[in-house]
Amino acid sequence: MFNQNDLKIIQDKFASVSLVVEGANGSLGLSILKVLFDLNIRPRSLILTTNNSDVSKKWSSVADNILHLKRTNKNFSDRLSNALYEKEFNLIFGAGYGQPAKFMEDPHGAIEANTNNLLFYKAFKINYLAYLSTSEIYSGINGEAFEDSKTISTPEDVRSVYIEAKRLGEAITHNILSLSAERYAVYRIALAFPPKLIPGDKRVLADLVNGGKNNGRVLLNGGADYLRQYQYGPNAILKILGSLVFGHSNLYNNSGEFYLTLGDLATQVADILEVPVEIKSGDGSGAPAIVNVNSKRISMESRYDSSRELSLAEYLREMIYEN
């Protein structure tokens, strides 16, 4: 997705220092793993954090020195502080309950992840810092959303705790962590699906795939006409790395090239799995009707060539059948 010269620069920038990945088991965490592997980027060391889960053994293929820390462990902060003391590192902060089922069941966890956990890093010198926010901040905008679009979501929104936690995380990044980072950027990411299925994932795409695999039928429970902007997670990460290295902005939308309705998505998944599809009428449980996020800024500044992407069906097939 990059020319050879740009790719070499990115590889050098991220292989020369340690890398901290907050949220190593999420969609974007697994996407980071795939990008590091595919681009042969081997950080000097890896520090991976999760809430309480073990990380994939595949991380060992991209670094020799790996430290995995679970936030539920009592000595988490001390161990992380010791690991980062007087060390140059890059930070990709992707923690924060990206699945609606999780952040609606545990709003306190969403707040904690995007505020106190993020503020921890104000005491350290950071090289590259990427805070992974969400395009859900644009909820309520019916037209195309740009980085300077005024947000109109309200506290009454059923997803408001997650949205406001991410908005506060953005404020912390812009106003506090920016003082200790050589280069930082906030990314409002839209619908980046992982390179493999995540156990327990209850988001729409995973639900469609699991239904087709386990029940022999792809079932969409409402929202068939909702417009979505899906993208392959590793491609979203490539744009992030490129924009950190080559870009100059501090806020980016990060959406995909694939515009389709949820009904069309269900049909594509059913075709790949060769099973029937059932689409029910009704709304989509508080989800926005339209996701239409303009990403021209990151496309330009990251030097990422989207014309070299595969089709949505090919990326979906890879996710569905990846072990």
PyMOL commands that set and color helices and strands:
alter all, ss='L'
color gray80, all
select helices_A, chain A and resi 4-15+27-38+57-61+76-84+100-105+107-114+116-123+135-138+160-175+177-180+204-215+233-246+262-273+296-302+306-308+312-321
alter helices_A, ss='H'
color red, helices_A
select strands_A, chain A and resi 18-22+46-50+66-70+89-93+126-134+181-189+192-193+218-221+227-232+251-254+258-261+277-280
alter strands_A, ss='S'
color yellow, strands_A
deselect
rebuild
show_as cartoon
